[in-house]
Amino acid sequence: MKDLVYLSRSFVEFGPFAKKEILDFQKRGLLTAADYLRDEGSDNWLHYQEWLTVVPMPAPKLVKRPAATKPVAKAAPAAKKSKKAA
């Protein structure tokens, strides 16, 4: 499976992880400046920041919103209060 990645931290190899997991680690700030990554089947380790520049980013999921079924009625203006003379 080509979507698996191994992480090396302090010369210890962890994984495999899905590419989405690595991207999540990066978003959450879990990767350190000393981390290296390699794709499964490859012997080339890349610094995680370099790996992020070459990995294809997943397309964002589009959220479909249902169309409005009827227009929203506007609120009637508030009645003006009259000031009574003292």
Secondary structure, DSSP 8 states (H G I E B T S, - for coil): -TTEEEEEETTEEEEEEEHHHHHHHHHTT---TT-EEEETT----EEHHHHHHHS-------------SS----------------
